[in-house]
Amino acid sequence: MSSRRSRSSGGASRISDEQISDLVAKLQALLPEARLRSNDRVPSARVLQETCSYIRSLQREVDDLSDRLSELLATADVSTAQAAVIRSLLM
Amino acid sequence: MASTSSSTTPAAAEVEERGRKRKRADGAGSTAAGGAEAQPSKWRTRREHEIYSSKLLEAIRLVRAGSSSSSGSGATRGRAVREAADRALAVAARGRTHWSRAILASRRRRFQAVRRARLRAPATPPSRHNAAASAAATGQGSSAPPLAEKARMLGWLVPGCRRLSFPTLLEETTDYIEALQMQVRTMAALAEALSAISANSSSGGAGSSNSSAA
């Protein structure tokens, strides 16, 4: 029924609920929360909310890491940076 | 020692890139399902090496710029590192996703001009947004109002994804989250390695390697 409604909007993409729930499930699988994974019937709104907060926390983590890296790099020279990269690759 | 290491690192990166391009060509030649399956793992394996080499260049340039000009406070430098890291991440996405294109586009155009335009723009787009959202909601019938609100929040968080349809937004978010996870892993590993190396050098144990590097 929802797909029949979509014919009014140009019909370029008939988006089914199944497709959407599939994408939401994939998104849910990425989230670190174990409690979300336990249920199959997690409401999509909750998944989206968790996703928003997760993205924000990830971005904050990147900010902190980049601050830390800038401090570390300020005292390091080029060869030390290269050595660090190679070492982190091997770890 | 330093010259040989610097020559091998770009060469190794080139070899990696060639191998990855072949893999991508094979992946593209196969069906779309195969490509979609390869994508989740993409952010977890070889891409990491590619983004490492580009981050190395970024890190070295920042070190040189920071040390030569002694630019401002640590916050400025931290933000510069963050932006360069985001740019490297977007480049690694190879322009296949909306968010990566948005990051690169905002860097290429003049920063402040875009921001000023966006500051003025919100007067008009919200009305368009509401109209578009309501039209899309009635058209697709798949995103209920509370979902649409959360979806709009997501659209704000993910760069360049404000006007996408719901399923596209979900795909972009998935890719963006994986990319962010990889970025965090990479930077954390780099920070660990750097602190370990600086700890070693400061303790004076690696005197021989320092002299051979010079």
HADDOCK unambig.tbl for C-alpha pairs under 7 A between the chains (distance, minus, plus):
assign (segid A and resid 2 and name CA) (segid B and resid 140 and name CA) 6.39 0.50 0.50
assign (segid A and resid 2 and name CA) (segid B and resid 141 and name CA) 5.26 0.50 0.50
assign (segid A and resid 2 and name CA) (segid B and resid 142 and name CA) 6.51 0.50 0.50
assign (segid A and resid 3 and name CA) (segid B and resid 140 and name CA) 6.87 0.50 0.50
assign (segid A and resid 5 and name CA) (segid B and resid 139 and name CA) 5.75 0.50 0.50
assign (segid A and resid 5 and name CA) (segid B and resid 140 and name CA) 6.26 0.50 0.50
assign (segid A and resid 5 and name CA) (segid B and resid 141 and name CA) 6.62 0.50 0.50
assign (segid A and resid 6 and name CA) (segid B and resid 139 and name CA) 4.57 0.50 0.50
assign (segid A and resid 6 and name CA) (segid B and resid 140 and name CA) 4.60 0.50 0.50
assign (segid A and resid 8 and name CA) (segid B and resid 139 and name CA) 5.98 0.50 0.50
assign (segid A and resid 9 and name CA) (segid B and resid 139 and name CA) 5.18 0.50 0.50
assign (segid A and resid 15 and name CA) (segid B and resid 140 and name CA) 6.55 0.50 0.50
assign (segid A and resid 17 and name CA) (segid B and resid 142 and name CA) 6.03 0.50 0.50
assign (segid A and resid 20 and name CA) (segid B and resid 167 and name CA) 6.06 0.50 0.50
assign (segid A and resid 23 and name CA) (segid B and resid 170 and name CA) 6.37 0.50 0.50
assign (segid A and resid 23 and name CA) (segid B and resid 171 and name CA) 6.92 0.50 0.50
assign (segid A and resid 27 and name CA) (segid B and resid 174 and name CA) 5.63 0.50 0.50
assign (segid A and resid 45 and name CA) (segid B and resid 147 and name CA) 5.57 0.50 0.50
assign (segid A and resid 45 and name CA) (segid B and resid 150 and name CA) 6.88 0.50 0.50
assign (segid A and resid 48 and name CA) (segid B and resid 150 and name CA) 6.19 0.50 0.50
assign (segid A and resid 49 and name CA) (segid B and resid 150 and name CA) 6.57 0.50 0.50
assign (segid A and resid 52 and name CA) (segid B and resid 154 and name CA) 5.96 0.50 0.50
assign (segid A and resid 55 and name CA) (segid B and resid 177 and name CA) 6.70 0.50 0.50
assign (segid A and resid 58 and name CA) (segid B and resid 180 and name CA) 6.63 0.50 0.50
assign (segid A and resid 62 and name CA) (segid B and resid 184 and name CA) 5.91 0.50 0.50
assign (segid A and resid 63 and name CA) (segid B and resid 82 and name CA) 6.18 0.50 0.50
assign (segid A and resid 65 and name CA) (segid B and resid 187 and name CA) 6.47 0.50 0.50
assign (segid A and resid 65 and name CA) (segid B and resid 188 and name CA) 6.66 0.50 0.50
assign (segid A and resid 66 and name CA) (segid B and resid 78 and name CA) 5.33 0.50 0.50
assign (segid A and resid 66 and name CA) (segid B and resid 81 and name CA) 5.55 0.50 0.50
assign (segid A and resid 66 and name CA) (segid B and resid 82 and name CA) 5.32 0.50 0.50
assign (segid A and resid 67 and name CA) (segid B and resid 75 and name CA) 6.93 0.50 0.50
assign (segid A and resid 67 and name CA) (segid B and resid 78 and name CA) 4.10 0.50 0.50
assign (segid A and resid 69 and name CA) (segid B and resid 191 and name CA) 5.85 0.50 0.50
assign (segid A and resid 70 and name CA) (segid B and resid 77 and name CA) 6.03 0.50 0.50
assign (segid A and resid 70 and name CA) (segid B and resid 78 and name CA) 5.37 0.50 0.50
assign (segid A and resid 70 and name CA) (segid B and resid 81 and name CA) 6.44 0.50 0.50
assign (segid A and resid 71 and name CA) (segid B and resid 74 and name CA) 6.99 0.50 0.50
assign (segid A and resid 72 and name CA) (segid B and resid 194 and name CA) 6.83 0.50 0.50
assign (segid A and resid 73 and name CA) (segid B and resid 63 and name CA) 5.92 0.50 0.50
assign (segid A and resid 74 and name CA) (segid B and resid 63 and name CA) 5.94 0.50 0.50
assign (segid A and resid 74 and name CA) (segid B and resid 66 and name CA) 6.90 0.50 0.50
assign (segid A and resid 74 and name CA) (segid B and resid 67 and name CA) 6.77 0.50 0.50
assign (segid A and resid 78 and name CA) (segid B and resid 60 and name CA) 5.96 0.50 0.50
assign (segid A and resid 79 and name CA) (segid B and resid 2 and name CA) 6.49 0.50 0.50
assign (segid A and resid 81 and name CA) (segid B and resid 60 and name CA) 6.90 0.50 0.50
assign (segid A and resid 82 and name CA) (segid B and resid 56 and name CA) 6.88 0.50 0.50
assign (segid A and resid 84 and name CA) (segid B and resid 190 and name CA) 6.48 0.50 0.50
assign (segid A and resid 84 and name CA) (segid B and resid 193 and name CA) 5.12 0.50 0.50
assign (segid A and resid 84 and name CA) (segid B and resid 194 and name CA) 5.15 0.50 0.50
assign (segid A and resid 84 and name CA) (segid B and resid 197 and name CA) 6.80 0.50 0.50
assign (segid A and resid 85 and name CA) (segid B and resid 56 and name CA) 6.72 0.50 0.50
assign (segid A and resid 85 and name CA) (segid B and resid 190 and name CA) 6.16 0.50 0.50
assign (segid A and resid 87 and name CA) (segid B and resid 193 and name CA) 6.26 0.50 0.50
assign (segid A and resid 88 and name CA) (segid B and resid 189 and name CA) 5.53 0.50 0.50
assign (segid A and resid 88 and name CA) (segid B and resid 190 and name CA) 5.57 0.50 0.50
assign (segid A and resid 88 and name CA) (segid B and resid 193 and name CA) 5.54 0.50 0.50
